[in-house]
């Protein structure tokens, strides 16, 4: 059944807007070439998008071309403003951006372990409001939040998670209550995978697993270009994976005895102490720095032992999913970089008959924040660019 004229116009508009977003300002002739639409159809959609305030003339194609055919059309980036937050155990990092995802302002807020929950939440919300105002974005359209922990697939809410500060959950609720914006929350590992797929280590792949190595252990699964969350939102909770070399088995409430107790930051520091790299009793926040120093100094024995542990989790994931590619991310993953990825790849090749690349994450500490911004941008554009969404406020 052919599409109605209204539906066809909406499809053509979205197609043109996608090219303008991905490639920047284009002339009507360039839009015709990119979309394959006829010249009259392109002229009609350009007029329609300009009248709606989504597109405007931003210049001309060059000195040799003058007149209407040389006009460059671009998306009105300040039609809506976005924010993204990376909520960590130790604080919050955030950015404010325009509709195209161009960052307008950045800010950070440390939160001390003993700080009262209400005070931490209030300071974080106030920082976002202040940063948005200073960036000229007093009214935010969409806010993307990346946080550790399980996200309920039905409600989209951050669940209670043992070991995480209470202010994490309270912050999301406060943002939803205080801001005239849509607030979306997603697990940090899933957002890192989204960012790596769009702009990083797996831009050439539609199936992979991102293994998060940091204060906690997790994984994100992308199959056929789609993020897989599972029935309860727990896909990738590999910290609970029973593995050899631990003192016991994990429970429903604690991952002690699982992969986390073998490759998490606390276990990593114990391993580093056994190799004489640090003294006992180091804070877990030092783990990534220890790995970074080990790579720089060529501490092969420690890095080999770390790879022996990491590969146990990687091999289990590969045996079940056969993703063809595993990305090492998180604080420890990015600190280990290519040196750790190479060692894990060698061991995985020896352990598994399934051909699997192991890559170091390419986006480093920006991965979660970048993923949160991509999530917010996609949701905002769906609203602003979609049928009936052209009246959305900035």
DABEL-V75260 format. One record per pair of residues at least 24 apart in sequence whose C-alpha atoms are under 10 Angstrom apart, sorted by sequence separation. I is the first residue (numbers start at 1). GAP is how many residues later the second one is. If there is no record, write none. Layout:
i = <I I>
gap = <GAP GAP>
This chain:
i = <49 50 54 55 75 76 77 89 107 188 189 212 239 275 336 337 12 50 54 75 77 106 147 197 211 239 277 335 336 337 16 49 50 53 105 106 145 193 194 210 212 213 275 276 333 334 335 46 104 105 145 156 157 158 192 193 209 211 212 272 275 333 334 337 92 104 105 156 157 158 189 190 192 193 194 197 274 275 333 334 12 13 16 17 91 105 106 156 157 158 189 190 191 193 272 273 307 315 334 335 12 16 25 27 94 104 105 145 156 188 189 190 272 275 306 310 311 314 315 318 322 324 325 326 327 328 329 334 335 13 14 25 26 93 104 105 187 188 189 190 194 271 272 310 314 323 324 325 326 327 328 329 330 333 334 9 13 17 25 26 27 92 96 103 104 105 143 188 189 190 194 271 307 311 312 315 319 322 323 324 325 326 327 328 329 12 13 16 25 26 27 91 94 95 96 104 143 152 153 187 194 272 303 307 310 311 314 315 319 322 323 324 325 326 327 328 329 331 25 26 27 93 94 151 152 193 268 271 272 306 307 310 311 314 315 318 319 322 323 324 325 326 327 328 329 330 331 9 10 13 14 20 25 26 92 93 96 97 151 152 271 304 307 308 309 311 312 318 319 326 327 329 330 9 13 25 92 95 96 143 150 151 191 303 304 307 308 311 312 315 316 318 329 17 87 94 95 96 98 142 149 150 190 268 303 306 307 310 311 315 318 330 17 96 97 98 141 142 143 144 145 146 147 148 149 150 190 217 268 305 306 307 310 311 318 329 330 9 30 85 96 98 140 141 142 143 144 145 146 147 148 149 190 216 267 292 300 304 307 308 312 315 28 29 30 95 96 97 139 140 141 142 143 144 145 146 147 148 149 291 292 295 296 303 304 307 308 311 27 28 29 96 139 140 141 142 143 144 145 146 147 148 217 218 268 291 292 294 295 298 303 307 315 27 28 29 30 31 98 99 138 139 140 141 142 143 144 145 146 147 148 187 217 218 288 289 290 291 292 293 294 295 314 27 28 29 85 97 98 99 124 140 145 146 147 217 263 288 289 291 292 293 295 296 304 26 27 28 84 96 146 147 216 217 262 263 287 288 291 292 295 314 26 27 28 83 121 122 146 190 215 216 217 263 264 287 288 290 291 292 294 295 25 26 27 120 121 125 129 145 146 187 190 214 217 218 263 264 285 286 288 289 290 291 25 26 27 96 120 121 124 125 128 144 187 189 213 216 217 262 263 288 289 24 25 26 83 95 117 118 119 120 121 122 123 215 216 217 262 263 287 288 24 25 26 83 117 118 121 122 125 126 129 214 215 216 263 291 24 25 82 94 115 116 117 120 121 124 125 129 213 214 215 216 259 260 262 263 23 24 81 94 114 116 117 120 121 124 128 213 214 215 259 262 113 115 117 118 121 122 126 212 213 214 20 21 117 118 121 122 125 163 215 259 260 20 21 81 83 92 117 121 125 214 259 19 20 81 82 92 258 21 81 111 118 17 18 80 81 82 83 17 78 81 82 83 84 85 86 87 88 89 78 80 81 82 83 84 85 86 87 88 89 80 81 82 83 84 85 86 87 88 80 81 82 83 84 85 86 87 79 80 81 82 83 84 85 86 245 268 244 243 265 149 245 265 148 244 264 149 215 243 263 148 214 215 242 243 214 215 241 242 215 241 214 215 243 89 159 214 239 242 89 90 213 238 241 24 88 89 92 153 238 241 88 91 152 153 154 156 21 22 89 151 153 154 238 21 89 150 152 153 154 238 20 21 87 88 152 153 87 151 152 153 236 150 151 152 150 151 87 149 150 87 149 150 150 149 162 163 161 162 161 162 219 218 219 217 221 213 83 219 223 82 84 211 223 224 81 82 83 84 85 88 221 223 84 87 222 86 211 221 211 210 86 209 221 211 220 219 220 209 219 209 219 208 219 218 219 209 218 208 209 210 217 207 208 209 216 207 208 209 210 211 212 213 214 215 216 207 208 209 210 211 212 213 214 215 216 206 207 208 209 210 211 212 213 214 215 205 207 208 209 210 211 212 213 214 205 206 207 208 209 210 211 212 213 214 205 210 212 213 214 212 213 214 211 212 213 202 213 202 201 202 89 201 201 196 196 193 193 192 192 189 189 188 208 210 208 209 210 211 212 208 210 211 210 202 201 202 201 202 200 201 202 200 201 200 201 199 200 199 200 196 195 196 195 196 200 193 195 196 199 192 192 195 196 199 192 195 196 198 199 192 194 195 198 192 193 194 195 196 197 192 193 195 196 191 192 194 195 198 190 191 192 194 195 189 190 191 192 193 194 195 188 189 191 192 195 188 191 192 194 195 187 188 190 191 194 186 189 190 191 188 191 188 191 186 187 186 185 184 186 185 184 185 184 183 182 90 184 182 182 147 146 145 146 145 146 144 146 147 144 145 146 144 145 146 144 145 143 144 146 143 144 145 142 144 145 143 144 142 143 144 142 143 141 142 144 141 142 143 142 143 141 142 141 142 141 142 141 141 141 141 140 141 139 140 139 138 137 101 103 102 101 93 100 101 95 100 93 94 95 101 93 94 97 101 95 96 99 100 101 94 95 99 100 86 94 97 98 99 86 97 100 86 87 99 100 86 87 99 85 86 84 85 86 84 85 86 99 83 84 85 86 84 85 86 84 85 83 84 83 84 82 84 82 84 83 84 82 83 81 82 99 81 98 80 82 82 81 80 80 80 79 79 79 80 81 82 79 80 81 79 80 79 78 77 54 54 49 54 53 54 52 53 52 49 18 17 14 18 14 17 14 13 14 13 14 13 10 11 10 11 10 9 10 7 6>
gap = <24 24 24 24 24 24 24 24 24 24 24 24 24 24 24 24 25 25 25 25 25 25 25 25 25 25 25 25 25 25 26 26 26 26 26 26 26 26 26 26 26 26 26 26 26 26 26 27 27 27 27 27 27 27 27 27 27 27 27 27 27 27 27 27 28 28 28 28 28 28 28 28 28 28 28 28 28 28 28 28 29 29 29 29 29 29 29 29 29 29 29 29 29 29 29 29 29 29 29 29 30 30 30 30 30 30 30 30 30 30 30 30 30 30 30 30 30 30 30 30 30 30 30 30 30 30 30 30 30 31 31 31 31 31 31 31 31 31 31 31 31 31 31 31 31 31 31 31 31 31 31 31 31 31 31 32 32 32 32 32 32 32 32 32 32 32 32 32 32 32 32 32 32 32 32 32 32 32 32 32 32 32 32 32 32 33 33 33 33 33 33 33 33 33 33 33 33 33 33 33 33 33 33 33 33 33 33 33 33 33 33 33 33 33 33 33 33 33 34 34 34 34 34 34 34 34 34 34 34 34 34 34 34 34 34 34 34 34 34 34 34 34 34 34 34 34 34 35 35 35 35 35 35 35 35 35 35 35 35 35 35 35 35 35 35 35 35 35 35 35 35 35 35 36 36 36 36 36 36 36 36 36 36 36 36 36 36 36 36 36 36 36 36 37 37 37 37 37 37 37 37 37 37 37 37 37 37 37 37 37 37 37 38 38 38 38 38 38 38 38 38 38 38 38 38 38 38 38 38 38 38 38 38 38 38 38 38 39 39 39 39 39 39 39 39 39 39 39 39 39 39 39 39 39 39 39 39 39 39 39 39 39 40 40 40 40 40 40 40 40 40 40 40 40 40 40 40 40 40 40 40 40 40 40 40 40 40 40 41 41 41 41 41 41 41 41 41 41 41 41 41 41 41 41 41 41 41 41 41 41 41 41 41 42 42 42 42 42 42 42 42 42 42 42 42 42 42 42 42 42 42 42 42 42 42 42 42 42 42 42 42 42 42 43 43 43 43 43 43 43 43 43 43 43 43 43 43 43 43 43 43 43 43 43 43 44 44 44 44 44 44 44 44 44 44 44 44 44 44 44 44 44 45 45 45 45 45 45 45 45 45 45 45 45 45 45 45 45 45 45 45 45 46 46 46 46 46 46 46 46 46 46 46 46 46 46 46 46 46 46 46 46 46 46 47 47 47 47 47 47 47 47 47 47 47 47 47 47 47 47 47 47 47 48 48 48 48 48 48 48 48 48 48 48 48 48 48 48 48 48 48 48 49 49 49 49 49 49 49 49 49 49 49 49 49 49 49 49 50 50 50 50 50 50 50 50 50 50 50 50 50 50 50 50 50 50 50 50 51 51 51 51 51 51 51 51 51 51 51 51 51 51 51 51 52 52 52 52 52 52 52 52 52 52 53 53 53 53 53 53 53 53 53 53 53 54 54 54 54 54 54 54 54 54 54 55 55 55 55 55 55 56 56 56 56 57 57 57 57 57 57 58 58 58 58 58 58 58 58 58 58 58 59 59 59 59 59 59 59 59 59 59 59 60 60 60 60 60 60 60 60 60 61 61 61 61 61 61 61 61 62 62 62 62 62 62 62 62 64 64 65 66 66 67 67 67 68 68 68 69 69 69 69 70 70 70 70 70 71 71 71 71 72 72 73 73 73 74 74 74 74 74 75 75 75 75 75 76 76 76 76 76 76 76 77 77 77 77 77 77 78 78 78 78 78 78 78 79 79 79 79 79 79 79 80 80 80 80 80 80 81 81 81 81 81 82 82 82 83 83 84 84 84 85 85 85 87 88 91 91 92 92 93 93 94 95 95 96 96 97 98 98 98 99 99 99 99 99 100 100 100 100 100 100 100 100 101 101 101 102 102 102 103 104 105 105 105 106 106 107 107 108 108 109 109 110 110 111 111 112 112 113 113 113 113 114 114 114 114 115 115 115 115 115 115 115 115 115 115 116 116 116 116 116 116 116 116 116 116 117 117 117 117 117 117 117 117 117 117 118 118 118 118 118 118 118 118 118 119 119 119 119 119 119 119 119 119 119 120 120 120 120 120 121 121 121 122 122 122 123 123 124 125 125 126 126 127 131 133 134 136 137 138 140 141 142 148 148 149 149 149 149 149 150 150 150 151 157 158 158 159 159 160 160 160 161 161 162 162 163 163 164 164 165 166 166 167 167 167 168 168 168 168 169 171 171 171 171 172 172 172 172 172 173 173 173 173 174 174 174 174 174 174 175 175 175 175 176 176 176 176 176 177 177 177 177 177 178 178 178 178 178 178 178 179 179 179 179 179 180 180 180 180 180 181 181 181 181 181 182 182 182 182 183 183 184 184 185 185 186 187 188 189 190 191 191 192 193 194 195 195 197 198 221 222 223 223 224 224 225 225 225 226 226 226 227 227 227 228 228 229 229 229 230 230 230 231 231 231 232 232 233 233 233 234 234 235 235 235 236 236 236 237 237 238 238 239 239 240 241 242 243 251 252 253 253 254 254 255 256 257 269 270 271 272 273 273 273 274 274 275 275 275 275 276 276 276 276 277 277 277 277 277 278 278 278 278 279 279 279 279 279 280 280 280 281 281 281 281 282 282 282 283 283 284 284 284 285 285 285 285 286 286 286 286 287 287 287 288 288 289 289 290 290 291 291 292 292 293 293 294 294 295 295 295 296 296 297 297 298 299 300 301 304 305 311 312 312 312 312 313 313 313 314 314 315 316 317 330 331 336 336 337 337 338 338 339 341 363 364 367 367 368 368 371 372 372 373 373 374 375 375 376 376 377 378 378 380 381>
